[in-house]
Amino acid sequence: MRSLIGTLLLAACVIVGQGTARAAPQDWTSEGWKTDFTRMSVPAEDILSGGPPRDGIPSIDDPAFLPAAQVTGVADREPVIQFGIGADVRAYPLRVLTWHEIANDVVGDRPVAVTYCPLCNAAIVFDRMLGGRVLEFGTTGKLRNSDLVMYDRQTESWWQQFTGEAIAGDLTGQELRILPSRIVAFGAFRAAHPRGPVLVPNDPGFRDYGRNPYASYDMATVPFLYRGELPDGIPAMARVVVVRTVGVPLVVTLESVRSNGYEKDGYRIVFEGGVASALDASRIADGRDVGTVRVTKDGQDVAHDITFAFVAHAFHPEAGIVDE
């Protein structure tokens, strides 16, 4: 099986060889999409093929869990997405989501989509309720600004993972609610929630879970399949904390938080060490320590994610990046 990074490199070579990527709604329709591409909020040429076809990276639609104390094979320092509603607090290891990118789940009676885009290192949880109905999400096989483009199976509208906005189809312009979650080390989650449900593969042999198919990606100088403007004065792949404020988000470099913390206007960002990068070594458990953060406002957890500087700049060019 060709590695995901190999597929992306091949696609990148094709795009470079062509000069411009061919992105045409008529081509997408010929792939079997029933999406109404007369309704789009972004230029079609901004959407590229990531290599895999629709659902070639299969979402998890019937998630399986084990209590944290019973989970084996996951190193203490491996990153997991911690998300909870009330007493129902769960962990979604990136060793699993790297290969699936979306888990459609129900937590505390609320339908949610737990998502991870490896090319953007963006781990985001969405409320799947919209306009009185529950949506279920899959992967289109497309990228925009190197970020996962999802689709809902109810209308086949296309959604930008980083923003939660529908960018093509009947639901264009609609936005999913982003829910507070955070990256933590598996060992820390298990210590705090020994009975907490941890996502495990439905079929452990389906992929080489624990392997990083994007080895050394977060040490690259430029992102894959990205043609946009890069931020000034900061490496494209530098990690930044994007705080989902009302209006323009707050963006702070992770290194700044590590060195000085951050506190302003009621927002507080605290650095925590001991979390491995999921995009460094060939085995996630061996990734270098990049740490994580906790973000609160007036003591309450705030929706945020840790992504790359080029991603924050691409989607929020109006937001300056705090690096001091």
Secondary structure as UniProt FT lines:
FT   HELIX           4..18
FT   HELIX           25..30
FT   TURN            31..32
FT   TURN            37..38
FT   HELIX           44..46
FT   STRAND          47..49
FT   TURN            54..55
FT   STRAND          64..67
FT   HELIX           68..70
FT   TURN            76..77
FT   STRAND          79..85
FT   TURN            86..87
FT   STRAND          88..93
FT   HELIX           94..97
FT   TURN            98..100
FT   STRAND          102..107
FT   TURN            108..109
FT   STRAND          110..117
FT   TURN            118..121
FT   STRAND          122..127
FT   STRAND          129..130
FT   TURN            131..132
FT   STRAND          133..134
FT   STRAND          137..144
FT   TURN            145..146
FT   STRAND          147..152
FT   TURN            153..155
FT   STRAND          158..160
FT   TURN            161..164
FT   STRAND          165..168
FT   TURN            170..173
FT   STRAND          178..179
FT   STRAND          182..185
FT   HELIX           186..192
FT   TURN            194..195
FT   STRAND          197..200
FT   TURN            204..205
FT   TURN            209..210
FT   TURN            213..216
FT   HELIX           217..219
FT   TURN            224..225
FT   TURN            236..237
FT   STRAND          239..243
FT   STRAND          250..253
FT   HELIX           254..260
FT   STRAND          262..264
FT   TURN            265..266
FT   STRAND          267..272
FT   TURN            278..279
FT   HELIX           284..286
FT   STRAND          292..297
FT   TURN            298..299
FT   STRAND          300..301
FT   STRAND          304..308
FT   HELIX           309..315
FT   TURN            317..318
FT   STRAND          321..322
//
